[in-house]
C-alpha cells in the first residue's frame, strides 16, 4: 500500500534546476568559467551538465539572467 502511494506521488514531483547565466557572450561554449545563455539552454535541454560552466539541467528548469548580464 505504501509503495502504491509513493508511486502515485512521485510523477507529480517536478525536479528542476535553476541555471544562472553569468556571461553576456553568445559565442562561447565551454571556453571559460562563466555560463553563457547558449550553454544554459543546452544544459536545460539535455537535462545534464553538457557544459560544466553551468549548472546541470534537470526537468523543468529555470534559466536566470541577472540584470546587466
C-alpha positions, 0 to 999 in steps of 0.5 A: 500500500505504501509503495502504491502511494509513493508511486502515485506521488512521485510523477507529480514531483517536478525536479528542476534546476535553476541555471544562472547565466553569468556571461553576456557572450553568445559565442562561447561554449565551454571556453571559460568559467562563466555560463553563457545563455547558449550553454544554459539552454543546452544544459536545460535541454539535455537535462545534464551538465553538457557544459560544466560552466553551468549548472546541470539541467534537470526537468523543468528548469529555470534559466536566470539572467541577472540584470546587466548580464 
